[in-house]
Amino acid sequence: MRYLITASLLIAVLAAVPSSAAPRIKVMLLDGEQGGPYHDWQATTPLLKQMLVQAGIFDVQVVTAPPAGGDFSAFRPTWQDYAVVVANYDVPDERWSDDLKASFERYMQQGGGLVSVHAADNAFPKWKAYNQMIGIGGWRGRDETSGPLWYYRDGKLVSDVTPGKAGSHGARQPFKIVNRVTTHPITRGLPAEWMHVPDELYATLRGPGEQMTVLATAFSVTSNKGTGRDEPILMVVNFGKGRIFHTTLGHDVEALNCVGFITTYQRGVEWAATGAVTQPVPADFPTADAARTRPDYAPPAKK
């Protein structure tokens, strides 16, 4: 017996066949020796990678830059092979040649993605384009010539040209994060306020602040060497066709273990890569009164 398959029947049959899974988002996780003994990138990089792998939508490759005094002549990352670069990396300007910086600028201008994690906003204080990408940064000689201070006051973002050094924080303590923009894909669906585990609360950050939207802030208490202001914590920035997600959270493994960090980091990487967020807000997300952690991200036992 012969069967006649019409065009309409063929379309119906093909529609019933499940499509293959969407390709995973290619992520470069950039790390390397940092400019001081303050950040243990060798401990935090594996955790940052684990979080993305467990999200199920990312394909992550760690790229480690040469150390101080190392040979950078062969360090030529193929930025264009990745949808987004996650920077767990803090170095001075002189580590990168002008050609290497220009290659990354082209990648971002043409639609690349960047995620700046914690001390990555200390890096490259004199690189104009990098500071435009991250919006604001601290330390490494930044001062009023780097741009104004940025913070929230009376519910509005303030640009403050008061002179002074950039970058400060008190001791690591828990603090509450307030979402200022609830309609952005990264923060949509999150509680208006949520508690974060003990971490460094970065303050007195300076920069051009161009094309920058502050998504969330935290109050820097004066009793902990703070500013008495609502400081930017989560930001997004546009640079050419590129997208940047900037989180000041994540000093160490303990801080990374916060479900609030995990969620905003995973969602921020997806947004920087694609401009959208498909990941739901997890049921164990922190509340306004309680931080939340996960056993599988627990820091190693102290000896």
PyMOL commands that set and color helices and strands:
alter all, ss='L'
color gray80, all
select helices_A, chain A and resi 7-16+41-55+79-81+93-95+98-109+118-122+128-134+144-146+222-224+253-256+259-274+295-297
alter helices_A, ss='H'
color red, helices_A
select strands_A, chain A and resi 25-31+58-64+84-87+113-117+149-153+156-160+173-179+193-199+212-219+230-239+242-247
alter strands_A, ss='S'
color yellow, strands_A
deselect
rebuild
show_as cartoon
